[in-house]
Amino acid sequence: MRRKKAINPNLSALLRLLKKASNEHKARIWRAVAEYLSGTRSRRIAVNISRINRFTREGDVVVVPGKVLGAGMLDHPVTVAASAFSKQAREKILMAGGKCLSIPELIELNPEGSNVKIIG
């Protein structure tokens, strides 16, 4: 069976950036995020705020290879990088004192990917 390529040009550019960062900085985390994002749309990850709250501590940096949804509460500040955020999720992260970043912004801030958790 032939593997299909992503048609979305933004997604294709993000996948190239992730693989390039992985190769340049020997950071396997970016390759893993690229693998998650290169799957089909029906297999994309959607994570609720409650899951981020459960698996993180104050000050953690998290990458979600998909969309962050607003169900649940967040009671500590975390930095979250994702492909997309719902409006409620963005509001709840900012109200808790955290930051919302895009994945390319996180790569720019932390190219080695040290102390970054993948939640999915």
C-alpha positions as a printed Julia matrix, in Angstrom:
120×3 Matrix{Float64}:
   0.0    0.0    0.0
   1.31   3.41  -0.95
   1.87   5.99   1.74
   0.04   9.28   1.18
   1.72  12.63   1.63
   0.26  15.54   3.53
  -1.47  18.01   1.23
  -1.59  20.88   3.71
   1.45  23.09   2.93
   1.67  24.35   6.53
   1.8   20.79   7.84
   4.4   19.8    5.24
   6.58  22.77   6.24
   6.22  21.86   9.93
   7.22  18.24   9.26
  10.32  19.41   7.35
  11.23  21.78  10.21
  10.83  19.02  12.81
  12.99  16.56  10.87
  15.64  19.2   10.22
  15.78  20.15  13.91
  16.0   16.48  14.83
  18.95  15.91  12.51
  20.84  19.12  13.31
  20.57  18.9   17.1
  20.39  15.11  17.47
  17.09  15.56  19.28
  14.92  12.47  18.84
  11.92  14.2   20.39
  11.34  16.3   17.25
  11.42  13.17  15.06
   8.82  11.56  17.34
   6.56  14.61  17.09
   6.91  14.52  13.29
   5.87  10.85  13.27
   2.72  11.66  15.27
   1.81  14.55  12.97
   2.45  12.64   9.75
  -0.4   10.22  10.44
  -3.86  10.48   8.98
  -6.23  13.18  10.14
  -8.48  10.68  11.92
  -5.5    9.52  14.02
  -4.42  13.01  15.1
  -4.16  13.6   18.79
  -6.61  15.76  20.76
  -5.67  16.39  24.39
  -7.85  17.97  27.05
  -6.54  20.42  29.65
  -7.37  17.89  32.37
  -4.79  15.45  30.94
  -2.13  18.15  30.84
  -2.96  19.0   34.46
  -2.72  15.34  35.51
   0.67  14.57  33.92
   2.59  17.81  34.51
   4.01  19.83  37.36
   4.52  23.55  37.72
   6.96  24.92  35.15
   6.94  21.87  32.83
   7.22  22.27  29.07
   4.83  20.11  27.06
   4.4   19.49  23.34
   1.1   18.16  21.98
   1.33  16.82  18.41
  -2.26  17.79  17.7
  -4.93  20.01  19.21
  -5.41  21.08  22.84
  -9.07  21.14  23.94
 -10.57  23.03  26.87
 -12.23  20.3   28.97
 -11.02  20.29  32.56
  -9.1   22.67  34.8
  -5.43  23.62  35.01
  -4.16  24.55  38.47
  -0.47  25.25  37.78
   1.47  27.17  35.12
   2.91  25.13  32.24
   4.24  25.97  28.79
   2.28  24.16  26.1
   3.25  23.93  22.43
   0.73  22.45  20.02
  -0.45  22.48  16.43
  -3.72  24.13  17.48
  -5.55  25.33  20.58
  -9.25  25.73  21.17
 -10.31  29.14  22.45
 -11.19  27.77  25.91
  -7.93  25.85  26.19
  -5.87  28.95  25.39
  -7.82  30.98  27.97
  -7.4   28.34  30.7
  -3.66  27.96  30.11
  -3.15  31.72  30.23
  -5.36  32.09  33.34
  -3.2   29.51  35.14
  -0.1   31.58  34.34
   1.18  29.35  31.57
   2.18  30.01  27.96
   0.74  28.84  24.64
   3.31  28.38  21.87
   3.32  26.96  18.39
   5.65  24.02  17.76
   8.08  26.1   15.63
   8.33  28.66  18.47
   9.24  25.89  20.91
  11.89  24.54  18.52
  13.37  28.03  18.3
  13.44  28.4   22.11
  14.67  24.86  22.84
  16.28  23.27  19.74
  17.71  20.32  21.71
  14.29  19.46  23.11
  15.64  19.02  26.63
  13.08  18.71  29.44
  10.14  18.62  27.01
   7.34  16.08  27.48
   5.15  14.72  24.7
   1.54  14.34  25.81
  -0.8   12.5   23.53
